[in-house]
Amino acid sequence: MSVLKVEHVNYIYGAETAYEIQALKDVSLEIPKGQFVGLIGHTGSGKSTLIQHLNGLIRATSGHIYFQGQDIYGAHYNMKELRSQVGLVFQYPEHQLFEIDVLSDVCYGPKNQGLTREEAEKRAREALRMVGVSEEFYGHSPFELSGGQKRRVAIAGVLAMKPEVLILDEPTAGLDPKGRDDILDQIAKLHQESGLTVILVSHSMEDIAKYVDRIIVMNQGAVMFDAAPKEVFRHYKELEQVGLAAPQVTYIMHRLKERGMDVDTDATTVEEAKEAIVSAWKKKHDSAGNRCENV
C-alpha cells in the first residue's frame, strides 16, 4: 500500500470569482512508504500547492487524497492527526518557530499530541540529535540562530512528532554549500536508518540527482515527468523549455560524447561522472594497446 495516493486532484484559486487560476490539473500519483522523492518545477508550476494538499493545509477543488489507504476528505477524518503524520517543513523556518528556547520549541508538537512534558522533552532531545543540533543550543532563542541552525530546529520540531512522511520545501535555500550538504546528508542518513518517507522540494538539480530515488516534475499545474532521476534528466532539453535544467554533470557528459569520448551520458552526479570518464579512458587506452600489439 502507498503511504500517500493522489487521485485526479484539481485545485482552483479564487474558485467562482472572476480571477480563477487552476493551480493543479488532474494530478494523480502514488508515493510508496520509505521512498525519497524529489519534487521540482519552475515558480508557479504547482509544486508548493501540491505539498500543502498532502497534509491537508489546502483542500482540493475536486479529486481525492489518501493517507495510508484512508481518504483524508472523509467525513470523520482527523486532519490534526494527518498533520502530525505528514510533517511539512516550510522554506522559511521562522514560520515554524514559536517558543522562547530551542528545546521548548521542539517540544511544542509532541505536547500538542498529548504527550507529557517529560515524554515531549525526550522526543525533542532525540530529534535534535538526529539533525545535529548540540545541547549547547537547547537554551538559546531559536530566532537568534543562524539560518542553517533554524532549519535544523524546524526539521527537529516535525521529527519529534514521529511522522510517517517528511516534506521539505527548499530546506537549503540561502545556505552556503557546506550548510546545504550538512543538512541534506543528515536527512539522507535519517531516511536510510529509519525508512522515513521523504519528499524534497528543491531548485538544485545537483541535490535532487544526489539524494532522491524518484523525481516528479510539475509544469503548469500538471505532472510532466515522474521517473527515476536518470530517466528524467535524459529529457534535459524539454526541462530547459519549462525553465528547468539538468545537473551540470549531465551537460559535461553530453559535451564529451559529442567530442568523441565514449562516456555514459546518464551520469548525474560527480562520482558517477568520474567513474564513467575513467572507464572510457581505460577502454580507449586498452584498445590502443591492443592495436599496437597486433602491429
Secondary structure, 3 states (H helix, E strand, C coil): CEEEEEEEEEEEECCCCCCCEEEEEEEEEEEECCCEEEEEECCCCCHHHHHHHHCCCCCCCEEEEEECCEECCCCCCCHHHHHHHEEEECCCHHHHCCCCCHHHHHHHHHHHCCCCHHHHHHHHHHHHHHCCCCHHHCCCCHHHCCHHHHHHHHHHHHHCCCCCEEEEECCCCCCCHHHHHHHHHHHHHHHHHHCCEEEEECCCHHHHHHHCCEEEEEECCEEEEEECHHHHHCCHHHHHHCCCCCCHHHHHHHHHHHCCCCCCCCCCCHHHHHHHHHHHHHHHHHHHHHHHHHC
